[in-house]
């Protein structure tokens, strides 16, 4: 059986089940001309081949028996597994395509047993060259390839095309010079580029779809592929930004190939192809896969064939021109619609990109940590703040977020995520790690169907806020404590003032009565008891004034260590004989400004309190003095140090090893009359607090149950350390002559009592019940008035106001102030100190006389 001549075929390619491609008017015209020319060239050969095949078919009424190839083995046939519609693997993984059906028909008519296997083209080609297979289904003919394989007669004629992106400037083959070109590995176009020498920048991939995807993704400049498979893949995978340019590169014969020199197999293939062409089966297979339209044949004479072709061709051309005109309008309209849709689509895509970029910018601008995870904890998105706080440099999208937490914390977070997914409700909690506090909210992200597979997590750093809240709570508690102490101090001061006026009458009259009675009078004992009780009441008032910070202060530069040393004997008799008082006093302390009597009261009260804390009076009390430097942070932790400046402070520290105190007791130790001992005690520590406050100092208390208590008093170092006062030193008081004293006091009983005391002391007395009366008397008798005894607290006109008016009348007037409250602020004026003095109520006649003589003796 002889091989049949090659029959060129004109095909309009259309994969099964897919619509035809749209061409422009010019392309349609070129197709028609090409049909006519190829038809004319193929008429004679086709007619002779058909006649010969028919004759041979008539002589052989039965198919030949199966041909045994290669010693009885099955013929192994391979082809490209992804070269639609020529050869590919269908959904079930079975070989399919034009070439597969062709080989099946060829095996049937030739009685062959074949095994068709599809795989990557590069592997198929290597198998043929190495002789591991018998036949390759589908290989483009070229002279170079003909040197190492043998080709069958063509089974079809195929073209190749240049594929580019829509925005590419490439429009023809010459534009490819020097460009980056994509081809399929070992494809005929690979050889084409190498032979033409268009470019050295050739990039190969095993499959055509890989080539097209790379090009569509913006990589490289163009691709050279078989046109029909390329258009198939671009349409199937919606690679809408690709197009073909420059028309068909060249029509190439698509053949079956065998190993070089395998003439037997090649003869069988050619004979089978001839039979299929003669019987029309090959055309039927083409129609199935491509929709083939071959030119009619059967006329014996060339001129007759030409007439049969040209007449229909003329009619076809007329119809084509009319059809193309209509098609052109339709195409133009559809092109406008497509352009409009394309513009709208690009606008929508740009709007989507802008929206995504804006969302990303907003996400990264947030100072809160934000990330999106799925139900397994895989990160779907994360903002810059979250990455920074987790210490992540590279992107963790696609990684498990729980891997960046300690195991115990990761397990707890996984439980939170599962709770959100199950409940579909937000979950809020606080997360503390590395000294930072985060307020975390985990919210479900709902899908269209209402399901939840993702969780959005927002983490806000509230460390500073929490610290501020704690600091505010501390300050509020401190302010409330200070306000409570202040209110108690105001109450104590007011009570002490009124009590002092009452005690003034009791003590003064008792003293006057004692002065008038004979030494053997029975009433003297009762009067002495009255004086003793009144003095105790006066001591209590002084402690109340000390607590309120309004006690009488005689400010001097003091050495605190010297003051403590002076009191050792007094402290020894104030504690139990079983207690040991140990002293650690710094001999080189800087001076402090203070009242010696009030500071002694602090030492005595603290040591007495320590002695009360000792079990059965047995234990050790340590009294220590020294100097320390305090900053603002430390001072804010003390009882009265919120507004004190940083600097050096002299401290007095009293420590015991007694029972100690619990926290509730510590909160109340400075309240007046609060005590854990028997009733009737409790003003000692309250007075200490008031004295320290009045000296612009502060104090701390440290105590634990069973481990004792430590009180530390801090007093500012003196900035004007003159001659330091030592215990026992008092300025001498010179006696004055009998002179006139003006007494100004709104209390009738006190005014009358004071006048009687002064008369007893040998002074002449003038009295006034208020400021205006006192000023009037002074104006009329100022030449005879040596001094004024002036009460500080009076209605309508205070003692200080009266004093200023007196100075206008006589600048060097000598005034002795008296009050149940504090020493007047004008005494701090060093320019007036030699002309004024102060005596605190309740005073006795001897004290009054001493203070009066002091100011009268000053020149």
Beta strands, then each sheet from edge to edge (+ up, - down):
strand 1: 75-80
strand 2: 82-83
strand 3: 87-89
strand 4: 95-96
strand 5: 114-119
strand 6: 135-140
strand 7: 149-151
strand 8: 156-165
strand 9: 181-184
strand 10: 202-205
strand 11: 222-226
strand 12: 242-245
strand 13: 251-259
strand 14: 369-374
strand 15: 379-382
strand 16: 427-433
strand 17: 436-446
strand 18: 452-461
strand 19: 555-558
strand 20: 579-584
strand 21: 592-595
strand 22: 619-630
strand 23: 647-656
strand 24: 698-704
strand 25: 708-716
strand 26: 740-744
strand 27: 764-768
strand 28: 785-791
strand 29: 814-819
strand 30: 836-840
sheet 1: 5+ 1+ 6+ 13- 7+
sheet 2: 5+ 1+ 6+ 13- 8+ 11- 9- 10-
sheet 3: 5+ 1+ 6+ 13- 8+ 12-
sheet 4: 2+ 3- 4+
sheet 5: 15+ 14- 18+ 17- 16+
sheet 6: 19+ 21-
sheet 7: 20+ 22+ 23- 25+ 24-
sheet 8: 27+ 26+ 28+ 29+ 30+
end
